[in-house]
Amino acid sequence: MRPRIAIAIVALSAALTAGCSGGPAPAHQVTPAPTPTGTAMPRLAAVELPPPLALPTSPLSVSSQQVTYTREGRTLRTLIWAPDRPGHYPAVLFSHGLNGTPEEFAPLLKGWAQAGFVVIAPAYPNTTRGAPSLDVYDVLNQPADASFVLGRVLAGPIGQRIDAKRLAAAGHSAGAITTVGLFTAGRDPRLRAGIILAGSGLGVGTDFSGTPAALLFVHGDADPLVSYASGKATYDDVPWAKAMLTIPGGNHNDPYLQPESPAFKTVADSTLQFLRLELYGDQAARSAFTPTADLDSHL
């Protein structure tokens, strides 16, 4: 492991092992990179895209199932939420944070499924709650785990209900770092969009590569675990279509995990509109990304 990455992961460990529900502010404060000026952001539309899909007109009933996959001795219990109605749907690969579980994100993920998405959420072997010992260094192995799970799902029975040309990844905290990794060092070419919730490129880098994929960052500016500055610096390095939603006063967990949090609805609505825009091709969803004081958008 290169020294800079090792130092970054040690800093991540110090921050995140405080727990997903709180902890002291991290010592690794990153100065945001300057936002490029005078440079047109490349649009994902430059890539050949399938035609728009018809959006569901009302919330769909959703079923869930659990499957288990094994990669090189790594057990990956995976929850899948899918619309009950027959059809081919876009899919979102979701990664939980350190000491987290897929189940605790059910309010957010089921909302995506009710809107017409298949949601695939693995529990990572060494960072999920209940693991024999939490290992923050293992986050570096998770992009490969995520890609493996996606491939197995696509090859299985549920894959017959997924539109393999309409795939996104999303994640929170260490799972957001995992998601950044799927567009950098562990680039999965099947993905055409991503959502980074309270994450950064710590450990996985910001060498974004491959076919352009639109990315949405969401970050609380009072996050005590993964600093807002580190998330903003990663966002600034994205060379593709992108947007960053700032949650004023938002902490590390409540906007994504607590439906009673005032910010949760903002996160649920903005992520859903992003997925509709990028995976369904719903141009009406673009209106949700008009730049404001809290939203920087280049979508």
Stockholm file with secondary structure:
# STOCKHOLM 1.0

chainA/1-299         MRPRIAIAIVALSAALTAGCSGGPAPAHQVTPAPTPTGTAMPRLAAVELPPPLALPTSPLSVSSQQVTYTREGRTLRTLIWAPDRPGHYPAVLFSHGLNGTPEEFAPLLKGWAQAGFVVIAPAYPNTTRGAPSLDVYDVLNQPADASFVLGRVLAGPIGQRIDAKRLAAAGHSAGAITTVGLFTAGRDPRLRAGIILAGSGLGVGTDFSGTPAALLFVHGDADPLVSYASGKATYDDVPWAKAMLTIPGGNHNDPYLQPESPAFKTVADSTLQFLRLELYGDQAARSAFTPTADLDSHL
#=GR chainA/1-299 SS CCHHHHHHHHHHHHHHTTCTTCCCCCSCCCCCCCCCCSCCCCCGGGSCCCCCCCCCSSCCCEEEEEEEEEETTEEEEEEEEEESSSSCEEEEEEECCTTBCSGGGHHHHHHHHHTTCEEEEEECTTTBTTCSSCCGGGGGGHHHHHHHHHHHHHHSGGGGGEEEEEEEEEEETHHHHHHHHTTTTTCCTTCCEEEEESCCCTTTCSCCCSSCCEEEEEEETTCSSSCHHHHHHHHHHCCSSEEEEEETTCCSSHHHHCTTSHHHHHHHHHHHHHHIIIIICCGGGGGGGCCCSSEEECC
#=GC SS_cons         CCHHHHHHHHHHHHHHTTCTTCCCCCSCCCCCCCCCCSCCCCCGGGSCCCCCCCCCSSCCCEEEEEEEEEETTEEEEEEEEEESSSSCEEEEEEECCTTBCSGGGHHHHHHHHHTTCEEEEEECTTTBTTCSSCCGGGGGGHHHHHHHHHHHHHHSGGGGGEEEEEEEEEEETHHHHHHHHTTTTTCCTTCCEEEEESCCCTTTCSCCCSSCCEEEEEEETTCSSSCHHHHHHHHHHCCSSEEEEEETTCCSSHHHHCTTSHHHHHHHHHHHHHHIIIIICCGGGGGGGCCCSSEEECC
//
